[in-house]
Amino acid sequence: MTAAPQPPKLLPSAADILRCVREVTRDLIAPSLAGHAERSAAATIDHMLRYVERLVEHQGQDLLDEEAKLKALLPAAAGWLAGRDAALAGAIRADCARAPDPATYATLAMMEDRVALLRQHVCDALLALHAAGEAKGADGAALHATLRDYIRWQIAREGALVEPAFLGHGPRR
């Protein structure tokens, strides 16, 4: 029985190149370093390259997922804010409606900028909810819980990128 043919790939990928640089640094350069500061720097480089490998492989999809999640939950924040801060409510609605240009390749930096803008609206909505105190009402309390759930989700997603790159690979120095 023969294995199914593998689809063609462009090689080397960015992750392959980073992995190669990390392995050369770890296996060939680091062992020849004599000083503590130099070995410490090499260990830090190893950790950071492993983290960047994970970013290259996962960050694009993670940013797309987060943008979709934010665009789904922020209209409720705009609705709650409408009678309290019309300018912020309008900015949230406009930013949620803004779609990337389909003719332009979305770089990670562009995606990061879009997600950062939407994350800022989460912060702005939380500030408004906290400022309203008890006057935020049941709708505000539900929105507050939704935004806190999003933040928990976001922290877990970022942890899933960071943790495998650093834990179990020796101390960062």
C-alpha positions in Angstrom: 0.0 0.0 0.0 1.5 3.4 -1.0 1.0 6.6 1.0 -1.2 9.3 -0.5 0.9 11.8 -2.5 1.8 14.9 -0.6 0.7 18.2 -2.1 3.5 20.3 -3.5 5.1 22.8 -1.2 7.3 25.9 -1.6 10.5 25.1 0.2 12.1 26.3 2.3 9.2 28.0 4.1 9.9 30.9 6.5 9.4 28.5 9.4 11.9 26.1 7.9 14.5 28.9 7.6 13.9 30.1 11.2 14.2 26.5 12.4 17.5 26.1 10.6 18.9 29.3 12.0 17.8 28.3 15.5 19.3 24.8 15.2 22.6 26.2 13.8 22.8 28.7 16.6 21.9 26.1 19.3 24.0 23.2 18.0 27.1 24.9 16.4 27.5 28.4 17.7 26.2 28.2 21.3 28.5 25.3 22.4 31.6 27.3 21.4 30.6 30.3 23.6 32.7 30.6 26.7 31.2 33.4 28.7 28.0 33.3 30.8 26.6 36.4 29.1 27.3 34.9 25.6 25.7 31.5 26.5 22.7 33.4 28.1 22.3 35.5 24.9 22.4 32.3 22.8 19.7 30.7 25.0 17.5 33.7 24.7 18.0 33.7 20.9 16.9 30.0 20.8 13.7 30.8 22.8 12.9 33.8 20.7 13.4 32.0 17.4 11.2 29.1 18.6 8.5 31.7 19.4 8.8 33.4 16.0 8.5 30.0 14.3 5.2 29.6 16.0 4.1 33.1 15.1 4.9 32.5 11.4 2.9 29.3 11.5 -0.2 30.4 13.5 -0.4 34.2 13.9 -2.2 34.9 10.6 -5.1 32.6 11.3 -5.2 33.6 15.0 -5.6 37.3 14.0 -8.3 36.4 11.5 -10.2 34.5 14.1 -9.8 37.3 16.7 -11.0 39.9 14.2 -14.1 37.9 13.4 -14.8 37.4 17.1 -14.4 41.1 17.9 -16.6 42.1 15.0 -19.3 39.8 16.3 -19.2 41.1 19.9 -18.5 44.8 19.5 -21.9 45.7 17.9 -23.4 45.0 21.3 -21.0 47.4 22.9 -21.9 50.0 20.3 -25.6 49.4 21.1 -25.0 49.9 24.8 -22.9 53.0 24.3 -25.3 54.6 21.8 -27.1 56.7 24.4 -24.0 57.3 26.5 -21.2 58.0 24.0 -22.5 58.4 20.5 -19.0 59.2 19.1 -17.5 56.0 20.5 -20.5 53.9 19.4 -20.2 55.3 15.9 -16.4 54.6 15.8 -17.0 51.0 16.9 -19.7 50.5 14.3 -17.5 52.0 11.6 -14.5 50.0 12.5 -16.5 46.8 12.7 -18.0 47.5 9.2 -14.6 48.2 7.7 -13.4 45.4 5.5 -9.9 44.9 4.2 -9.3 45.6 0.5 -9.6 42.2 -1.2 -7.1 43.3 -3.9 -4.4 43.9 -1.2 -2.5 41.1 0.5 -3.1 41.5 4.2 0.3 41.5 5.9 0.6 40.4 9.5 1.3 44.1 10.4 -2.0 45.2 8.7 -3.9 42.4 10.5 -2.3 43.3 13.8 -3.3 47.0 13.3 -7.0 46.0 12.6 -7.1 43.7 15.7 -5.4 46.3 17.9 -8.0 48.9 16.9 -10.8 46.6 17.7 -9.1 45.5 21.0 -8.9 49.2 21.9 -12.7 49.4 21.5 -13.0 46.6 24.1 -10.9 48.7 26.5 -13.0 51.8 25.7 -16.2 49.9 26.3 -14.9 48.4 29.6 -14.0 51.9 30.8 -17.5 53.2 30.0 -19.0 50.2 31.8 -16.9 50.8 34.9 -17.7 54.5 34.8 -21.4 53.7 34.7 -21.2 51.6 37.8 -24.6 50.4 39.0 -26.3 52.5 36.3 -25.0 50.2 33.6 -28.1 48.0 34.0 -28.7 44.4 33.1 -27.6 45.0 29.5 -24.4 46.6 30.6 -23.7 43.7 33.1 -24.3 41.2 30.3 -22.0 43.1 28.0 -19.3 43.4 30.8 -19.4 39.6 31.2 -19.1 39.1 27.4 -16.1 41.4 27.2 -14.4 39.6 30.1 -15.1 36.3 28.4 -13.4 37.6 25.3 -10.4 38.7 27.3 -10.1 35.3 28.9 -10.3 33.7 25.4 -7.6 36.1 24.1 -5.2 35.4 26.9 -5.7 31.6 26.4 -5.0 32.0 22.7 -1.8 34.0 23.2 -0.7 31.6 25.9 -1.1 28.7 23.4 1.5 30.5 21.2 3.9 31.5 23.9 3.9 28.4 26.2 5.2 25.8 23.8 8.0 28.1 22.6 9.4 28.7 26.1 8.2 26.0 28.6 10.4 22.9 28.8 13.3 24.3 26.8 15.5 25.4 29.7 15.7 28.8 31.5 15.6 32.1 29.7 18.5 34.0 30.9 
